[in-house]
Amino acid sequence: MSVSFTAQTMAFQRALESARSAESRLFDDPLAGAFLGRPFRVLAGLARLPVAGGLVARLYDLVFPGPRPSAVARTRLIDDTVAQLVDDGVRNIVILGAGFDSRAWRLPELRHARVVEVDRAGTQTVKAAAVRAAGASVDHVQFLPVDFETDDLATTLRAAGVEDVRALFVWEGVTNYLTAEAVDRTLADLRGVGGPGSVLVFTYVHAGVIDGTATFPEAERWLRNVARVGEPWTFGLRPDQLGDFLAARGYELLWEQSTATAGNRYFPPRGRTDQASELYRVALARITCPD
Ligand SMILES: C[S@@+](CC[C@H](N)C(=O)[O-])C[C@H]1O[C@@H](n2cnc3c(N)ncnc32)[C@H](O)[C@@H]1O
């Protein structure tokens, strides 16, 4: 069964974050370890050791400079955005390319929300089994197997009852693995099914790292590593053109920021000097009503 390696990497980075003390971590993801294969699981266990445990994240950053601080900063920023929107009355959460995202279990704000997860079937099957094996229920989550490149997302969401409801679509760590056509189609599908007041929080990478027109010191190794595991980055956007890109597709950009900016907000108050990346970015957009 094919399981996303980058989804596992994300879970590993969240497991490392969760191994930190309550005062210094950005969030606690008790399920993250349940999704890991043996080598990652051993390392995540070592990260829990007092004193020496901190070396695991430091060594990981030396070998893979960039991804971990960006991953945890973006996760915290999206957690806060989800919590705020639920507080504002959104009750339908659709997590696209959910991988091993465990928000449906770890965010208290989602306890009374309806959560739908979309990803390829292989990753979903492994995820559901891991959640059950960890002693948690999957009954409150609807799993919809969809490949953004080949499947009809709108029809699948409608068949699951996601239509004309105020929804929050979460698309974290996914657009960079898709073709431009799949990104366009997905944006059109979400606009087609989302009711008034629906919003999309998503991440993207700076297009300059894909076409070589922008330089980020951490980019080269990062790109090489994702390509090596068979999940190369294929799509990016220019931050200064994001508003126009979204407007042309029926979305209004509400805000966007780099994970570096998010990290600067979250790390220093916890006494941390982690440096997240400028190339990895998060945006919130409102779906404008179809004419
Ligand atoms: C880097 S992981 C991010 C997972 C999760 N959103 C997170 O932040 O932890 C990328 C996810 O996108 C999913 N994905 C990539 N291409 C996809 C496609 N064509 N259709 C459906 N899911 C896809 C992968 O299966 C994987 O779960």
The ligand as a Gaussian input file, in Angstrom:
#p B3LYP/6-31G(d) Opt

LIG

0 1
 C        3.589000      16.823000       3.096000
 S        2.188000      15.811000       3.258000
 C        1.167000      16.901000       4.247000
 C        0.172000      16.121000       5.030000
 C       -0.653000      16.962000       6.007000
 N       -1.478000      17.911000       5.339000
 C        0.245000      17.612000       7.005000
 O        0.433000      18.847000       6.937000
 O        0.766000      16.909000       7.849000
 C        1.424000      15.887000       1.664000
 C        0.082000      15.189000       1.619000
 O       -0.530000      15.463000       0.362000
 C       -1.086000      14.269000      -0.133000
 N       -1.126000      14.360000      -1.606000
 C       -0.102000      14.667000      -2.435000
 N       -0.519000      14.590000      -3.707000
 C       -1.819000      14.227000      -3.665000
 C       -2.796000      13.977000      -4.653000
 N       -2.514000      14.069000      -5.955000
 N       -4.044000      13.625000      -4.268000
 C       -4.342000      13.504000      -2.951000
 N       -3.448000      13.734000      -1.949000
 C       -2.207000      14.084000      -2.313000
 C       -0.147000      13.190000       0.329000
 O       -0.762000      11.911000       0.317000
 C        0.209000      13.686000       1.718000
 O       -0.655000      13.190000       2.691000

